[in-house]
Amino acid sequence: MNAYPKNLLPGLVSALIALGFSACGKSDPTPPAEVSFITDIKPLLTDKCLPCHNTGTLLGELNLESRLLAFQKGSKGTFIVPGKPDDSRIYHVLVKPRADDDAMPPEGHAMSPIDIGKIRDWIKQGADWPEGEEGTLVPPNPAEA
């Protein structure tokens, strides 16, 4: 014999399912670790993005040589919107499927999901990008690349 009256069982099952879905929807209360522009983001941008997104090549209207240039608005949207990865064009092109023509970076320079997560977290944390020499990215010499 069932321990619950038949008329309560459907409600109990529904409540348990709803509880399960709400528990799945909760995120880890621990915020992501602070992402540093200097140690985490600058090397990624320099290695994976800067070869094509600099003053000399300026592909996709994006120049990552400085904060001033990187935070500009292009014809398809603002490249980096502090605090808002979903509004940042740079994040959108990183998460596109590889088959998409707008997916970045190109195959040879693809970022790992961990690196893309760092970019997302950095933008979400305010996209801190220092001014001056510390925040300047230098494109590789084409003869060295």
Secondary structure, 3 states (H helix, E strand, C coil): CCCCCCCCHHHHHHHHHHHHHHHHHCCCCCCCCCCCHHHHHHHHHHHHHCCCCCCCCCHHHCCCCCHHHHCCEECCEECCCCCCHHHCHHHHHHHCCCCCCCCCCCHHHCCCHHHHHHHHHHHHCCCCCCCCHHHCCCCCCCCCC
